Amino acid sequence: MNTSKTPIRTCVACRQKAAKSTLLRIVRLADRSVGFDGSGNLPGRGAYLCRHTSCFTAAQNSRRLQRALRCDLDEATWIDLARDFNMMCQSGT
Ligand SMILES: [Zn+2]
């Protein structure tokens, strides 16, 4: 339906460019909490990730996500992110 002007974003892990709608957005909110942004419209510093487990793992291991969000992510946050990531990947595109 909407074929015009698809915003393109870059995955922080593999650096592949893809349509924003196919990527997952992770956002750091003003209160410094970090999580997936299901709507894609939350205010805050955002980073994008493919829906591939390999990209999630790479982002975690390389600390690229922390660099993109300019904050440190503790273990509890990673556990939350991993759980949400698996949920969203299983629910399909
Ligand atoms: Zn990727």
PDB file of the backbone (N, CA, C, O) and the ligand in Angstrom, with CONECT records:
HET     ZN  A 101       1
ATOM      1  N   MET A   1       0.839  -1.201   0.000  1.00  0.00           N
ATOM      2  CA  MET A   1       0.000   0.000   0.000  1.00  0.00           C
ATOM      3  C   MET A   1       0.872   1.249   0.000  1.00  0.00           C
ATOM      4  O   MET A   1       0.811   2.064  -0.921  1.00  0.00           O
ATOM      5  N   ASN A   2       1.672   1.385   1.029  1.00  0.00           N
ATOM      6  CA  ASN A   2       2.540   2.555   1.094  1.00  0.00           C
ATOM      7  C   ASN A   2       3.913   2.201   0.537  1.00  0.00           C
ATOM      8  O   ASN A   2       4.786   1.737   1.270  1.00  0.00           O
ATOM      9  N   THR A   3       4.099   2.418  -0.739  1.00  0.00           N
ATOM     10  CA  THR A   3       5.347   2.020  -1.368  1.00  0.00           C
ATOM     11  C   THR A   3       6.315   3.179  -1.506  1.00  0.00           C
ATOM     12  O   THR A   3       7.473   2.977  -1.870  1.00  0.00           O
ATOM     13  N   SER A   4       5.864   4.376  -1.223  1.00  0.00           N
ATOM     14  CA  SER A   4       6.741   5.526  -1.398  1.00  0.00           C
ATOM     15  C   SER A   4       7.447   5.874  -0.096  1.00  0.00           C
ATOM     16  O   SER A   4       6.879   5.753   0.989  1.00  0.00           O
ATOM     17  N   LYS A   5       8.678   6.301  -0.225  1.00  0.00           N
ATOM     18  CA  LYS A   5       9.423   6.844   0.909  1.00  0.00           C
ATOM     19  C   LYS A   5       9.498   5.884   2.091  1.00  0.00           C
ATOM     20  O   LYS A   5       8.996   6.180   3.175  1.00  0.00           O
ATOM     21  N   THR A   6      10.120   4.751   1.874  1.00  0.00           N
ATOM     22  CA  THR A   6      10.369   3.848   2.988  1.00  0.00           C
ATOM     23  C   THR A   6      11.647   4.281   3.688  1.00  0.00           C
ATOM     24  O   THR A   6      12.710   4.318   3.067  1.00  0.00           O
ATOM     25  N   PRO A   7      11.558   4.607   4.962  1.00  0.00           N
ATOM     26  CA  PRO A   7      12.785   5.021   5.647  1.00  0.00           C
ATOM     27  C   PRO A   7      13.759   3.838   5.754  1.00  0.00           C
ATOM     28  O   PRO A   7      13.350   2.707   6.019  1.00  0.00           O
ATOM     29  N   ILE A   8      15.036   4.114   5.547  1.00  0.00           N
ATOM     30  CA  ILE A   8      16.065   3.078   5.617  1.00  0.00           C
ATOM     31  C   ILE A   8      16.902   3.293   6.877  1.00  0.00           C
ATOM     32  O   ILE A   8      17.304   4.413   7.189  1.00  0.00           O
ATOM     33  N   ARG A   9      17.150   2.210   7.583  1.00  0.00           N
ATOM     34  CA  ARG A   9      17.995   2.284   8.776  1.00  0.00           C
ATOM     35  C   ARG A   9      19.085   1.219   8.694  1.00  0.00           C
ATOM     36  O   ARG A   9      18.998   0.292   7.890  1.00  0.00           O
ATOM     37  N   THR A  10      20.104   1.360   9.529  1.00  0.00           N
ATOM     38  CA  THR A  10      21.226   0.434   9.511  1.00  0.00           C
ATOM     39  C   THR A  10      21.247  -0.403  10.790  1.00  0.00           C
ATOM     40  O   THR A  10      21.134   0.133  11.892  1.00  0.00           O
ATOM     41  N   CYS A  11      21.391  -1.704  10.637  1.00  0.00           N
ATOM     42  CA  CYS A  11      21.508  -2.595  11.788  1.00  0.00           C
ATOM     43  C   CYS A  11      22.829  -2.317  12.507  1.00  0.00           C
ATOM     44  O   CYS A  11      23.879  -2.240  11.869  1.00  0.00           O
ATOM     45  N   VAL A  12      22.780  -2.167  13.835  1.00  0.00           N
ATOM     46  CA  VAL A  12      24.008  -1.838  14.561  1.00  0.00           C
ATOM     47  C   VAL A  12      24.985  -3.009  14.581  1.00  0.00           C
ATOM     48  O   VAL A  12      26.180  -2.816  14.804  1.00  0.00           O
ATOM     49  N   ALA A  13      24.487  -4.216  14.349  1.00  0.00           N
ATOM     50  CA  ALA A  13      25.355  -5.394  14.446  1.00  0.00           C
ATOM     51  C   ALA A  13      26.039  -5.710  13.129  1.00  0.00           C
ATOM     52  O   ALA A  13      27.264  -5.814  13.079  1.00  0.00           O
ATOM     53  N   CYS A  14      25.262  -5.866  12.054  1.00  0.00           N
ATOM     54  CA  CYS A  14      25.841  -6.312  10.782  1.00  0.00           C
ATOM     55  C   CYS A  14      26.008  -5.174   9.785  1.00  0.00           C
ATOM     56  O   CYS A  14      26.580  -5.372   8.713  1.00  0.00           O
ATOM     57  N   ARG A  15      25.519  -3.991  10.120  1.00  0.00           N
ATOM     58  CA  ARG A  15      25.687  -2.808   9.258  1.00  0.00           C
ATOM     59  C   ARG A  15      24.931  -2.917   7.941  1.00  0.00           C
ATOM     60  O   ARG A  15      25.190  -2.139   7.023  1.00  0.00           O
ATOM     61  N   GLN A  16      24.010  -3.855   7.827  1.00  0.00           N
ATOM     62  CA  GLN A  16      23.178  -3.951   6.636  1.00  0.00           C
ATOM     63  C   GLN A  16      22.095  -2.889   6.711  1.00  0.00           C
ATOM     64  O   GLN A  16      21.528  -2.636   7.774  1.00  0.00           O
ATOM     65  N   LYS A  17      21.817  -2.275   5.577  1.00  0.00           N
ATOM     66  CA  LYS A  17      20.733  -1.312   5.526  1.00  0.00           C
ATOM     67  C   LYS A  17      19.436  -2.040   5.175  1.00  0.00           C
ATOM     68  O   LYS A  17      19.422  -2.948   4.344  1.00  0.00           O
ATOM     69  N   ALA A  18      18.371  -1.634   5.811  1.00  0.00           N
ATOM     70  CA  ALA A  18      17.079  -2.276   5.548  1.00  0.00           C
ATOM     71  C   ALA A  18      15.969  -1.280   5.839  1.00  0.00           C
ATOM     72  O   ALA A  18      16.180  -0.279   6.523  1.00  0.00           O
ATOM     73  N   ALA A  19      14.789  -1.565   5.316  1.00  0.00           N
ATOM     74  CA  ALA A  19      13.639  -0.719   5.595  1.00  0.00           C
ATOM     75  C   ALA A  19      13.387  -0.691   7.094  1.00  0.00           C
ATOM     76  O   ALA A  19      13.462  -1.717   7.771  1.00  0.00           O
ATOM     77  N   LYS A  20      13.093   0.477   7.592  1.00  0.00           N
ATOM     78  CA  LYS A  20      12.891   0.661   9.027  1.00  0.00           C
ATOM     79  C   LYS A  20      11.872  -0.329   9.582  1.00  0.00           C
ATOM     80  O   LYS A  20      12.010  -0.826  10.700  1.00  0.00           O
ATOM     81  N   SER A  21      10.838  -0.606   8.772  1.00  0.00           N
ATOM     82  CA  SER A  21       9.751  -1.456   9.266  1.00  0.00           C
ATOM     83  C   SER A  21      10.183  -2.904   9.448  1.00  0.00           C
ATOM     84  O   SER A  21       9.535  -3.648  10.182  1.00  0.00           O
ATOM     85  N   THR A  22      11.270  -3.321   8.792  1.00  0.00           N
ATOM     86  CA  THR A  22      11.713  -4.706   8.941  1.00  0.00           C
ATOM     87  C   THR A  22      12.711  -4.867  10.075  1.00  0.00           C
ATOM     88  O   THR A  22      13.036  -5.988  10.467  1.00  0.00           O
ATOM     89  N   LEU A  23      13.197  -3.754  10.601  1.00  0.00           N
ATOM     90  CA  LEU A  23      14.163  -3.809  11.693  1.00  0.00           C
ATOM     91  C   LEU A  23      13.460  -3.610  13.031  1.00  0.00           C
ATOM     92  O   LEU A  23      12.347  -3.090  13.100  1.00  0.00           O
ATOM     93  N   LEU A  24      14.135  -4.035  14.083  1.00  0.00           N
ATOM     94  CA  LEU A  24      13.619  -3.790  15.430  1.00  0.00           C
ATOM     95  C   LEU A  24      14.327  -2.561  15.986  1.00  0.00           C
ATOM     96  O   LEU A  24      15.537  -2.402  15.827  1.00  0.00           O
ATOM     97  N   ARG A  25      13.566  -1.706  16.633  1.00  0.00           N
ATOM     98  CA  ARG A  25      14.165  -0.505  17.214  1.00  0.00           C
ATOM     99  C   ARG A  25      14.349  -0.701  18.718  1.00  0.00           C
ATOM    100  O   ARG A  25      13.432  -1.114  19.427  1.00  0.00           O
ATOM    101  N   ILE A  26      15.538  -0.400  19.173  1.00  0.00           N
ATOM    102  CA  ILE A  26      15.812  -0.393  20.608  1.00  0.00           C
ATOM    103  C   ILE A  26      16.019   1.056  20.990  1.00  0.00           C
ATOM    104  O   ILE A  26      16.733   1.785  20.302  1.00  0.00           O
ATOM    105  N   VAL A  27      15.405   1.480  22.076  1.00  0.00           N
ATOM    106  CA  VAL A  27      15.459   2.895  22.419  1.00  0.00           C
ATOM    107  C   VAL A  27      15.882   3.070  23.874  1.00  0.00           C
ATOM    108  O   VAL A  27      15.509   2.286  24.747  1.00  0.00           O
ATOM    109  N   ARG A  28      16.665   4.110  24.111  1.00  0.00           N
ATOM    110  CA  ARG A  28      17.000   4.507  25.479  1.00  0.00           C
ATOM    111  C   ARG A  28      16.138   5.699  25.827  1.00  0.00           C
ATOM    112  O   ARG A  28      16.253   6.762  25.216  1.00  0.00           O
ATOM    113  N   LEU A  29      15.280   5.519  26.804  1.00  0.00           N
ATOM    114  CA  LEU A  29      14.347   6.583  27.180  1.00  0.00           C
ATOM    115  C   LEU A  29      15.016   7.582  28.114  1.00  0.00           C
ATOM    116  O   LEU A  29      16.137   7.380  28.580  1.00  0.00           O
ATOM    117  N   ALA A  30      14.295   8.656  28.370  1.00  0.00           N
ATOM    118  CA  ALA A  30      14.835   9.731  29.201  1.00  0.00           C
ATOM    119  C   ALA A  30      15.187   9.251  30.605  1.00  0.00           C
ATOM    120  O   ALA A  30      16.095   9.785  31.243  1.00  0.00           O
ATOM    121  N   ASP A  31      14.458   8.231  31.086  1.00  0.00           N
ATOM    122  CA  ASP A  31      14.756   7.719  32.425  1.00  0.00           C
ATOM    123  C   ASP A  31      15.885   6.685  32.398  1.00  0.00           C
ATOM    124  O   ASP A  31      16.149   6.015  33.397  1.00  0.00           O
ATOM    125  N   ARG A  32      16.547   6.563  31.238  1.00  0.00           N
ATOM    126  CA  ARG A  32      17.703   5.691  31.041  1.00  0.00           C
ATOM    127  C   ARG A  32      17.346   4.218  30.945  1.00  0.00           C
ATOM    128  O   ARG A  32      18.237   3.372  30.860  1.00  0.00           O
ATOM    129  N   SER A  33      16.062   3.899  30.957  1.00  0.00           N
ATOM    130  CA  SER A  33      15.693   2.515  30.733  1.00  0.00           C
ATOM    131  C   SER A  33      15.823   2.217  29.242  1.00  0.00           C
ATOM    132  O   SER A  33      15.616   3.092  28.402  1.00  0.00           O
ATOM    133  N   VAL A  34      16.165   0.981  28.929  1.00  0.00           N
ATOM    134  CA  VAL A  34      16.388   0.583  27.542  1.00  0.00           C
ATOM    135  C   VAL A  34      15.484  -0.588  27.210  1.00  0.00           C
ATOM    136  O   VAL A  34      15.384  -1.544  27.979  1.00  0.00           O
ATOM    137  N   GLY A  35      14.832  -0.512  26.071  1.00  0.00           N
ATOM    138  CA  GLY A  35      13.965  -1.615  25.673  1.00  0.00           C
ATOM    139  C   GLY A  35      13.599  -1.517  24.216  1.00  0.00           C
ATOM    140  O   GLY A  35      13.933  -0.538  23.548  1.00  0.00           O
ATOM    141  N   PHE A  36      12.910  -2.532  23.713  1.00  0.00           N
ATOM    142  CA  PHE A  36      12.454  -2.491  22.333  1.00  0.00           C
ATOM    143  C   PHE A  36      11.292  -1.527  22.215  1.00  0.00           C
ATOM    144  O   PHE A  36      10.445  -1.416  23.102  1.00  0.00           O
ATOM    145  N   ASP A  37      11.282  -0.834  21.091  1.00  0.00           N
ATOM    146  CA  ASP A  37      10.251   0.145  20.818  1.00  0.00           C
ATOM    147  C   ASP A  37       9.324  -0.438  19.759  1.00  0.00           C
ATOM    148  O   ASP A  37       9.596  -0.351  18.561  1.00  0.00           O
ATOM    149  N   GLY A  38       8.233  -1.027  20.214  1.00  0.00           N
ATOM    150  CA  GLY A  38       7.322  -1.696  19.295  1.00  0.00           C
ATOM    151  C   GLY A  38       6.684  -0.749  18.294  1.00  0.00           C
ATOM    152  O   GLY A  38       6.431  -1.132  17.152  1.00  0.00           O
ATOM    153  N   SER A  39       6.422   0.481  18.709  1.00  0.00           N
ATOM    154  CA  SER A  39       5.752   1.441  17.829  1.00  0.00           C
ATOM    155  C   SER A  39       6.726   2.102  16.869  1.00  0.00           C
ATOM    156  O   SER A  39       6.326   2.579  15.808  1.00  0.00           O
ATOM    157  N   GLY A  40       8.014   2.134  17.236  1.00  0.00           N
ATOM    158  CA  GLY A  40       9.011   2.809  16.416  1.00  0.00           C
ATOM    159  C   GLY A  40       8.986   4.306  16.563  1.00  0.00           C
ATOM    160  O   GLY A  40       9.644   5.015  15.801  1.00  0.00           O
ATOM    161  N   ASN A  41       8.236   4.803  17.530  1.00  0.00           N
ATOM    162  CA  ASN A  41       8.049   6.249  17.657  1.00  0.00           C
ATOM    163  C   ASN A  41       8.402   6.809  19.025  1.00  0.00           C
ATOM    164  O   ASN A  41       8.174   7.990  19.286  1.00  0.00           O
ATOM    165  N   LEU A  42       8.958   5.977  19.904  1.00  0.00           N
ATOM    166  CA  LEU A  42       9.281   6.487  21.229  1.00  0.00           C
ATOM    167  C   LEU A  42      10.423   7.501  21.140  1.00  0.00           C
ATOM    168  O   LEU A  42      11.349   7.331  20.347  1.00  0.00           O
ATOM    169  N   PRO A  43      10.350   8.549  21.951  1.00  0.00           N
ATOM    170  CA  PRO A  43      11.434   9.523  21.936  1.00  0.00           C
ATOM    171  C   PRO A  43      12.646   8.971  22.681  1.00  0.00           C
ATOM    172  O   PRO A  43      12.505   8.236  23.659  1.00  0.00           O
ATOM    173  N   GLY A  44      13.818   9.327  22.214  1.00  0.00           N
ATOM    174  CA  GLY A  44      15.035   8.869  22.870  1.00  0.00           C
ATOM    175  C   GLY A  44      16.038   8.404  21.839  1.00  0.00           C
ATOM    176  O   GLY A  44      15.736   8.356  20.647  1.00  0.00           O
ATOM    177  N   ARG A  45      17.227   8.063  22.293  1.00  0.00           N
ATOM    178  CA  ARG A  45      18.262   7.613  21.371  1.00  0.00           C
ATOM    179  C   ARG A  45      17.977   6.181  20.956  1.00  0.00           C
ATOM    180  O   ARG A  45      17.849   5.301  21.807  1.00  0.00           O
ATOM    181  N   GLY A  46      17.878   5.945  19.684  1.00  0.00           N
ATOM    182  CA  GLY A  46      17.497   4.628  19.194  1.00  0.00           C
ATOM    183  C   GLY A  46      18.595   3.929  18.424  1.00  0.00           C
ATOM    184  O   GLY A  46      19.518   4.558  17.907  1.00  0.00           O
ATOM    185  N   ALA A  47      18.476   2.615  18.358  1.00  0.00           N
ATOM    186  CA  ALA A  47      19.368   1.807  17.536  1.00  0.00           C
ATOM    187  C   ALA A  47      18.522   0.731  16.871  1.00  0.00           C
ATOM    188  O   ALA A  47      17.478   0.335  17.390  1.00  0.00           O
ATOM    189  N   TYR A  48      18.983   0.266  15.719  1.00  0.00           N
ATOM    190  CA  TYR A  48      18.180  -0.698  14.967  1.00  0.00           C
ATOM    191  C   TYR A  48      18.906  -2.017  14.835  1.00  0.00           C
ATOM    192  O   TYR A  48      20.133  -2.071  14.753  1.00  0.00           O
ATOM    193  N   LEU A  49      18.122  -3.082  14.815  1.00  0.00           N
ATOM    194  CA  LEU A  49      18.669  -4.431  14.794  1.00  0.00           C
ATOM    195  C   LEU A  49      17.809  -5.294  13.873  1.00  0.00           C
ATOM    196  O   LEU A  49      16.582  -5.187  13.871  1.00  0.00           O
ATOM    197  N   CYS A  50      18.480  -6.165  13.078  1.00  0.00           N
ATOM    198  CA  CYS A  50      17.742  -7.129  12.256  1.00  0.00           C
ATOM    199  C   CYS A  50      17.036  -8.134  13.157  1.00  0.00           C
ATOM    200  O   CYS A  50      17.355  -8.278  14.337  1.00  0.00           O
ATOM    201  N   ARG A  51      16.081  -8.815  12.571  1.00  0.00           N
ATOM    202  CA  ARG A  51      15.391  -9.869  13.311  1.00  0.00           C
ATOM    203  C   ARG A  51      16.141 -11.184  13.190  1.00  0.00           C
ATOM    204  O   ARG A  51      15.539 -12.214  12.887  1.00  0.00           O
ATOM    205  N   HIS A  52      17.450 -11.162  13.423  1.00  0.00           N
ATOM    206  CA  HIS A  52      18.235 -12.387  13.374  1.00  0.00           C
ATOM    207  C   HIS A  52      18.933 -12.558  14.712  1.00  0.00           C
ATOM    208  O   HIS A  52      19.514 -11.618  15.253  1.00  0.00           O
ATOM    209  N   THR A  53      18.866 -13.764  15.232  1.00  0.00           N
ATOM    210  CA  THR A  53      19.542 -14.035  16.496  1.00  0.00           C
ATOM    211  C   THR A  53      21.025 -13.700  16.397  1.00  0.00           C
ATOM    212  O   THR A  53      21.630 -13.234  17.363  1.00  0.00           O
ATOM    213  N   SER A  54      21.615 -13.943  15.206  1.00  0.00           N
ATOM    214  CA  SER A  54      23.042 -13.676  15.044  1.00  0.00           C
ATOM    215  C   SER A  54      23.344 -12.194  15.240  1.00  0.00           C
ATOM    216  O   SER A  54      24.395 -11.844  15.776  1.00  0.00           O
ATOM    217  N   CYS A  55      22.439 -11.324  14.812  1.00  0.00           N
ATOM    218  CA  CYS A  55      22.656  -9.893  14.974  1.00  0.00           C
ATOM    219  C   CYS A  55      22.505  -9.482  16.436  1.00  0.00           C
ATOM    220  O   CYS A  55      23.250  -8.636  16.931  1.00  0.00           O
ATOM    221  N   PHE A  56      21.541 -10.085  17.118  1.00  0.00           N
ATOM    222  CA  PHE A  56      21.371  -9.775  18.530  1.00  0.00           C
ATOM    223  C   PHE A  56      22.622 -10.180  19.301  1.00  0.00           C
ATOM    224  O   PHE A  56      23.134  -9.418  20.122  1.00  0.00           O
ATOM    225  N   THR A  57      23.108 -11.393  19.025  1.00  0.00           N
ATOM    226  CA  THR A  57      24.302 -11.892  19.701  1.00  0.00           C
ATOM    227  C   THR A  57      25.515 -11.019  19.382  1.00  0.00           C
ATOM    228  O   THR A  57      26.324 -10.710  20.258  1.00  0.00           O
ATOM    229  N   ALA A  58      25.625 -10.631  18.115  1.00  0.00           N
ATOM    230  CA  ALA A  58      26.756  -9.805  17.710  1.00  0.00           C
ATOM    231  C   ALA A  58      26.704  -8.445  18.398  1.00  0.00           C
ATOM    232  O   ALA A  58      27.729  -7.926  18.840  1.00  0.00           O
ATOM    233  N   ALA A  59      25.510  -7.874  18.485  1.00  0.00           N
ATOM    234  CA  ALA A  59      25.366  -6.576  19.134  1.00  0.00           C
ATOM    235  C   ALA A  59      25.754  -6.669  20.602  1.00  0.00           C
ATOM    236  O   ALA A  59      26.356  -5.753  21.162  1.00  0.00           O
ATOM    237  N   GLN A  60      25.396  -7.799  21.215  1.00  0.00           N
ATOM    238  CA  GLN A  60      25.711  -7.995  22.632  1.00  0.00           C
ATOM    239  C   GLN A  60      27.213  -8.175  22.836  1.00  0.00           C
ATOM    240  O   GLN A  60      27.804  -7.580  23.737  1.00  0.00           O
ATOM    241  N   ASN A  61      27.819  -9.000  21.991  1.00  0.00           N
ATOM    242  CA  ASN A  61      29.236  -9.323  22.162  1.00  0.00           C
ATOM    243  C   ASN A  61      30.156  -8.178  21.775  1.00  0.00           C
ATOM    244  O   ASN A  61      31.213  -7.993  22.378  1.00  0.00           O
ATOM    245  N   SER A  62      29.755  -7.412  20.769  1.00  0.00           N
ATOM    246  CA  SER A  62      30.635  -6.367  20.264  1.00  0.00           C
ATOM    247  C   SER A  62      30.447  -5.049  21.002  1.00  0.00           C
ATOM    248  O   SER A  62      31.210  -4.102  20.813  1.00  0.00           O
ATOM    249  N   ARG A  63      29.415  -5.001  21.847  1.00  0.00           N
ATOM    250  CA  ARG A  63      29.083  -3.761  22.565  1.00  0.00           C
ATOM    251  C   ARG A  63      28.676  -2.640  21.609  1.00  0.00           C
ATOM    252  O   ARG A  63      28.708  -1.467  21.979  1.00  0.00           O
ATOM    253  N   ARG A  64      28.296  -2.994  20.395  1.00  0.00           N
ATOM    254  CA  ARG A  64      27.899  -1.951  19.453  1.00  0.00           C
ATOM    255  C   ARG A  64      26.600  -1.285  19.878  1.00  0.00           C
ATOM    256  O   ARG A  64      26.378  -0.100  19.627  1.00  0.00           O
ATOM    257  N   LEU A  65      25.753  -2.065  20.522  1.00  0.00           N
ATOM    258  CA  LEU A  65      24.482  -1.494  20.955  1.00  0.00           C
ATOM    259  C   LEU A  65      24.719  -0.448  22.036  1.00  0.00           C
ATOM    260  O   LEU A  65      24.118   0.627  22.023  1.00  0.00           O
ATOM    261  N   GLN A  66      25.608  -0.780  22.976  1.00  0.00           N
ATOM    262  CA  GLN A  66      25.925   0.199  24.019  1.00  0.00           C
ATOM    263  C   GLN A  66      26.479   1.478  23.411  1.00  0.00           C
ATOM    264  O   GLN A  66      26.153   2.585  23.841  1.00  0.00           O
ATOM    265  N   ARG A  67      27.330   1.299  22.393  1.00  0.00           N
ATOM    266  CA  ARG A  67      27.933   2.465  21.758  1.00  0.00           C
ATOM    267  C   ARG A  67      26.868   3.281  21.032  1.00  0.00           C
ATOM    268  O   ARG A  67      26.879   4.511  21.078  1.00  0.00           O
ATOM    269  N   ALA A  68      25.956   2.593  20.366  1.00  0.00           N
ATOM    270  CA  ALA A  68      24.919   3.291  19.618  1.00  0.00           C
ATOM    271  C   ALA A  68      23.982   4.055  20.560  1.00  0.00           C
ATOM    272  O   ALA A  68      23.522   5.153  20.246  1.00  0.00           O
ATOM    273  N   LEU A  69      23.714   3.454  21.714  1.00  0.00           N
ATOM    274  CA  LEU A  69      22.792   4.084  22.660  1.00  0.00           C
ATOM    275  C   LEU A  69      23.527   5.010  23.623  1.00  0.00           C
ATOM    276  O   LEU A  69      22.905   5.764  24.372  1.00  0.00           O
ATOM    277  N   ARG A  70      24.842   4.946  23.595  1.00  0.00           N
ATOM    278  CA  ARG A  70      25.697   5.737  24.486  1.00  0.00           C
ATOM    279  C   ARG A  70      25.361   5.507  25.946  1.00  0.00           C
ATOM    280  O   ARG A  70      25.255   6.453  26.726  1.00  0.00           O
ATOM    281  N   CYS A  71      25.195   4.256  26.308  1.00  0.00           N
ATOM    282  CA  CYS A  71      25.006   3.926  27.717  1.00  0.00           C
ATOM    283  C   CYS A  71      25.403   2.473  27.919  1.00  0.00           C
ATOM    284  O   CYS A  71      25.497   1.707  26.960  1.00  0.00           O
ATOM    285  N   ASP A  72      25.632   2.101  29.164  1.00  0.00           N
ATOM    286  CA  ASP A  72      25.977   0.728  29.478  1.00  0.00           C
ATOM    287  C   ASP A  72      24.707  -0.069  29.722  1.00  0.00           C
ATOM    288  O   ASP A  72      23.730   0.453  30.259  1.00  0.00           O
ATOM    289  N   LEU A  73      24.724  -1.327  29.328  1.00  0.00           N
ATOM    290  CA  LEU A  73      23.566  -2.183  29.556  1.00  0.00           C
ATOM    291  C   LEU A  73      23.979  -3.273  30.541  1.00  0.00           C
ATOM    292  O   LEU A  73      24.941  -4.005  30.307  1.00  0.00           O
ATOM    293  N   ASP A  74      23.241  -3.370  31.644  1.00  0.00           N
ATOM    294  CA  ASP A  74      23.604  -4.399  32.614  1.00  0.00           C
ATOM    295  C   ASP A  74      22.973  -5.741  32.227  1.00  0.00           C
ATOM    296  O   ASP A  74      22.210  -5.840  31.266  1.00  0.00           O
ATOM    297  N   GLU A  75      23.314  -6.750  32.997  1.00  0.00           N
ATOM    298  CA  GLU A  75      22.894  -8.102  32.650  1.00  0.00           C
ATOM    299  C   GLU A  75      21.377  -8.244  32.640  1.00  0.00           C
ATOM    300  O   GLU A  75      20.812  -8.921  31.782  1.00  0.00           O
ATOM    301  N   ALA A  76      20.724  -7.596  33.606  1.00  0.00           N
ATOM    302  CA  ALA A  76      19.265  -7.686  33.674  1.00  0.00           C
ATOM    303  C   ALA A  76      18.616  -7.103  32.426  1.00  0.00           C
ATOM    304  O   ALA A  76      17.628  -7.636  31.922  1.00  0.00           O
ATOM    305  N   THR A  77      19.180  -5.999  31.930  1.00  0.00           N
ATOM    306  CA  THR A  77      18.646  -5.393  30.715  1.00  0.00           C
ATOM    307  C   THR A  77      18.810  -6.331  29.527  1.00  0.00           C
ATOM    308  O   THR A  77      17.901  -6.465  28.708  1.00  0.00           O
ATOM    309  N   TRP A  78      19.971  -6.981  29.431  1.00  0.00           N
ATOM    310  CA  TRP A  78      20.194  -7.914  28.319  1.00  0.00           C
ATOM    311  C   TRP A  78      19.221  -9.076  28.377  1.00  0.00           C
ATOM    312  O   TRP A  78      18.730  -9.541  27.348  1.00  0.00           O
ATOM    313  N   ILE A  79      18.944  -9.543  29.587  1.00  0.00           N
ATOM    314  CA  ILE A  79      17.991 -10.655  29.729  1.00  0.00           C
ATOM    315  C   ILE A  79      16.616 -10.222  29.248  1.00  0.00           C
ATOM    316  O   ILE A  79      15.941 -10.967  28.538  1.00  0.00           O
ATOM    317  N   ASP A  80      16.196  -9.021  29.631  1.00  0.00           N
ATOM    318  CA  ASP A  80      14.909  -8.477  29.165  1.00  0.00           C
ATOM    319  C   ASP A  80      14.897  -8.341  27.644  1.00  0.00           C
ATOM    320  O   ASP A  80      13.933  -8.726  26.982  1.00  0.00           O
ATOM    321  N   LEU A  81      15.983  -7.789  27.103  1.00  0.00           N
ATOM    322  CA  LEU A  81      16.061  -7.578  25.661  1.00  0.00           C
ATOM    323  C   LEU A  81      16.003  -8.916  24.920  1.00  0.00           C
ATOM    324  O   LEU A  81      15.309  -9.042  23.911  1.00  0.00           O
ATOM    325  N   ALA A  82      16.730  -9.908  25.423  1.00  0.00           N
ATOM    326  CA  ALA A  82      16.765 -11.219  24.768  1.00  0.00           C
ATOM    327  C   ALA A  82      15.376 -11.845  24.770  1.00  0.00           C
ATOM    328  O   ALA A  82      14.957 -12.439  23.777  1.00  0.00           O
ATOM    329  N   ARG A  83      14.670 -11.713  25.875  1.00  0.00           N
ATOM    330  CA  ARG A  83      13.332 -12.285  25.971  1.00  0.00           C
ATOM    331  C   ARG A  83      12.382 -11.600  24.980  1.00  0.00           C
ATOM    332  O   ARG A  83      11.641 -12.265  24.256  1.00  0.00           O
ATOM    333  N   ASP A  84      12.415 -10.281  24.961  1.00  0.00           N
ATOM    334  CA  ASP A  84      11.546  -9.547  24.033  1.00  0.00           C
ATOM    335  C   ASP A  84      11.929  -9.828  22.585  1.00  0.00           C
ATOM    336  O   ASP A  84      11.068  -9.955  21.714  1.00  0.00           O
ATOM    337  N   PHE A  85      13.236  -9.923  22.341  1.00  0.00           N
ATOM    338  CA  PHE A  85      13.710 -10.175  20.988  1.00  0.00           C
ATOM    339  C   PHE A  85      13.176 -11.513  20.487  1.00  0.00           C
ATOM    340  O   PHE A  85      12.657 -11.600  19.374  1.00  0.00           O
ATOM    341  N   ASN A  86      13.303 -12.549  21.301  1.00  0.00           N
ATOM    342  CA  ASN A  86      12.821 -13.877  20.896  1.00  0.00           C
ATOM    343  C   ASN A  86      11.316 -13.856  20.660  1.00  0.00           C
ATOM    344  O   ASN A  86      10.811 -14.495  19.737  1.00  0.00           O
ATOM    345  N   MET A  87      10.613 -13.116  21.501  1.00  0.00           N
ATOM    346  CA  MET A  87       9.159 -13.053  21.363  1.00  0.00           C
ATOM    347  C   MET A  87       8.785 -12.408  20.025  1.00  0.00           C
ATOM    348  O   MET A  87       7.909 -12.895  19.310  1.00  0.00           O
ATOM    349  N   MET A  88       9.462 -11.306  19.703  1.00  0.00           N
ATOM    350  CA  MET A  88       9.115 -10.578  18.483  1.00  0.00           C
ATOM    351  C   MET A  88       9.538 -11.340  17.233  1.00  0.00           C
ATOM    352  O   MET A  88       8.871 -11.272  16.200  1.00  0.00           O
ATOM    353  N   CYS A  89      10.645 -12.062  17.330  1.00  0.00           N
ATOM    354  CA  CYS A  89      11.083 -12.832  16.164  1.00  0.00           C
ATOM    355  C   CYS A  89      10.164 -14.007  15.907  1.00  0.00           C
ATOM    356  O   CYS A  89       9.939 -14.384  14.757  1.00  0.00           O
ATOM    357  N   GLN A  90       9.634 -14.586  16.967  1.00  0.00           N
ATOM    358  CA  GLN A  90       8.744 -15.732  16.784  1.00  0.00           C
ATOM    359  C   GLN A  90       7.398 -15.309  16.237  1.00  0.00           C
ATOM    360  O   GLN A  90       6.738 -16.070  15.529  1.00  0.00           O
ATOM    361  N   SER A  91       6.991 -14.088  16.568  1.00  0.00           N
ATOM    362  CA  SER A  91       5.689 -13.631  16.099  1.00  0.00           C
ATOM    363  C   SER A  91       5.725 -13.228  14.628  1.00  0.00           C
ATOM    364  O   SER A  91       4.711 -12.813  14.068  1.00  0.00           O
ATOM    365  N   GLY A  92       6.887 -13.351  14.010  1.00  0.00           N
ATOM    366  CA  GLY A  92       6.999 -13.076  12.576  1.00  0.00           C
ATOM    367  C   GLY A  92       7.174 -11.609  12.271  1.00  0.00           C
ATOM    368  O   GLY A  92       7.323 -10.789  13.177  1.00  0.00           O
ATOM    369  N   THR A  93       7.157 -11.283  11.003  1.00  0.00           N
ATOM    370  CA  THR A  93       7.431  -9.895  10.622  1.00  0.00           C
ATOM    371  C   THR A  93       6.196  -9.025  10.769  1.00  0.00           C
ATOM    372  O   THR A  93       6.247  -7.827  10.490  1.00  0.00           O
TER     373      THR A  93
HETATM  374 ZN    ZN A 101      21.848  -7.166  11.346  1.00  0.00          ZN2+
END
